[in-house]
Amino acid sequence: MKYSLIYLACLGISAQTFAQEQTDEIEKISVTYKQAYRGDIPQKQMPQSIVSVSSATLDQKGITELQDALDFSASISRKNNSGALWDSFSIRGLSGNENMPSGYLINGFSGGRGFSGPRDVSNIEYIEVLKGPGSALYGRSEPGGTVNIVTKKPQFEPQGELKLSLGSDSFNRVEGDYTSGINDTTAFRINGAWQDSDSYRDEVYTNKKVITPSIYHQLNASTSVTYEFEYVDLAQLFDRGVVVLDNDFDTVPSSRYLGNPNDGDTQVYSRGHQITLNHDINDEWSLVVGANYRSSTLTGFSSDAELSPSRQSLFDDGRTLTRQQRYRDYEVEDLSVKFEVSGSLDTAGITHHLLIGADAYKYDLRTALSRYRGGNGTYTVDIFEPNYDVERPAVSLLYENDEEQNAYGIYVQDQMDITDKFKLLVGLRFDSVDQDILETNSGVFSTSSESQVSPRVGVVYELNDALTFYSSYSEGFLPLSGTDASGDPFGFEYSDSFEVGAKFEYFGINGTVAFFDASKSNMLVADPVNVGFSAPIGKADSKGVELDLNTYITDATAFNLSYAYIDATTANDIINADWGVPIEKGSPLVNVPKNNLNLTLSQQTALMGKELEFGASYQYTSSRLGDAADLSFRLPSYQLVGVFGNVNLTEQTELNISVNNIFDEDYAESSYNALWVYPGAPTQFKMSLAYNF
């Protein structure tokens, strides 16, 4: 840690010195960055609900990972996190493959499909949760919505920050961020983080390095290009969580580790390259062209609880847990390109806000899983008195999938200002996907091609400056990666989504209320018999209501609320031959609470002449299904309370303190099965000292 601190400090000092030498020579340029899929439509006039989480909010709460930031949107619920090694979530109750990371966008490009570990927030400017019917525009997304991460960009004005954070469970973290102009047409930015910490989970640790440099160049008065690089190096002990016997969530302490520390690191490497060209054709029209390439790997051993009842000793004596030894070797290469023109024109007294684009990608996925799976008593641990000094058995290859997807899409959207108050949106997207999958262990090869046209339509009515009504409908299309336990591909998912809502701004209260109804075919869940595989459950429906608002109660008191009621269920009866259990129509979807609420209250004031902000947060999550094949197993509801405070010690130095779960509530974040339940953290303390220059 000492050398990391010295390195980042020297980096900041040298960059600051260089910037000071250049400051007088630089003619300040106003730098703007145009987001793809957005066009020139103001957010208020878009027929969908959008929630943003800023980097200031992340700093205020001491948040360092994307999954924690997404808790601010009640529409998002946590899913199986695969040993705490990737982000997994559903939006409005609907999600993708339970055994793969959740997809999200980074500056409009695919960023979540690989194995890049839990997303660090060190280079995030803000997070957008684009909810509802947008599939026909964004392409190949879930009907519940899309998360788009907007990264910090180079600026010409010199500015920087060094931050040191300490916290519970030996949490140690150093962050650095610096940006400046190199000359009058080029600016750079470099930020990143180094983190070394233990965990509230026994034996578990995390060591992470993230570096994200970027450069901006103004080619001429109307054209600029931005390049961003991302480096991630993560080492972490694989952690499946705790076991729950007979619905007793106090079977073992939430800290109890039931894997094998001798498994060592699960290692994640990720490299990302993104280049974007922005060109203003004229005052009305602009062009965005970009490419994104990401490669990532995940390798390592784990000792996971055996889920098959016939092989599990724990069900015999109540204390001896039979485990599988596993080795994962995953690799992804993801190349995507995008071309988009947007602008407005007037015809017959109607203003058309046009968005015309094309995108394409080549996605290569290799997943190889090796394992040892013995009978009762062959590779075990005592859940009450674990002995970690045991020999690890040798593994053999279970499956290896080599998958290649090649796809392209063409989209057009027109939002028409029919009158000053009434807007009509129509859009159409065409997708073509080729998918080849070879399961090398069995020799099973499958190939498929699919084309789909997805429409989108929406209306917006601005009643007055304070109230806007909207409605939107969209259809979607998504290729599903991977195969089932028989080596058969999952094929494609089709979805539709409807939303109606209102955006309001009244007496300083800003917000959105929305009612939604979405469905998707070929919904995937975890296969509890063939562990590590997924299985389709057919069609799923999700409907509900959301409320997001923020306001200032006084000039110095801010209040934010996010609430969602989500009824996500299966839409058909299923009798699964592998599971041997019926899943009736109307059964709930796993890990989706019906009620989710997040509140934040903050107060700005002064103390002894120092600027001070403090506040509290509250989260309520209702009970939810914990196992797709066992409708009797439910995770209990929970309530979390946190407090935070920020004080400016000097003009350049800020101290932040946050305490989460101050009442030390025991709870479960998510679950795959009663033997793979991931517990939430107890009371966690964190303190950060930031120096801005």
Protein Blocks (a to p, Z undefined) as FASTA:
>chain_A
ZZmmmmmmmmmmmmmmmmmmmmmmpccdddddddehkljadfklpccddddddfklmmmn
opabfklmmmmpmkbccddeehoiaccddeehiacdfkbccdddeehiafklmcnbjadf
klcfbdcddehjfklmnoppafkbccddddddddfbdcddddddddehhiacdddddddd
fblmbccdddddddddddfbehiacddddddddddddfblmbccddddddddddddddeb
jadeehiaklpafklccbdfklopaddddddddddddddfblmbccdddddddddddedd
dddddfbfklmmklmnopaccddddddddddddddddddddddddeehiacddddddddd
ddddddddddddddehkaccdfklccfbbcddddddfbdcddddddddddddddddfblm
lccdddddddddddddddfknopacddddddddddddddddfblmbccddddddddddde
djdfkopaebjaddddddddddddeehiacdddddddddehiacddfklghiacdebjad
dddddddddddfblmlccdddddddddddfbdcddfklopacdehiacehiafbdcdddd
dddddeehiacdddddddddddddfbfklmkbccdddddddddddddfblmbccddddeh
klopacdfbdfbfklccddddddddddddddZZ
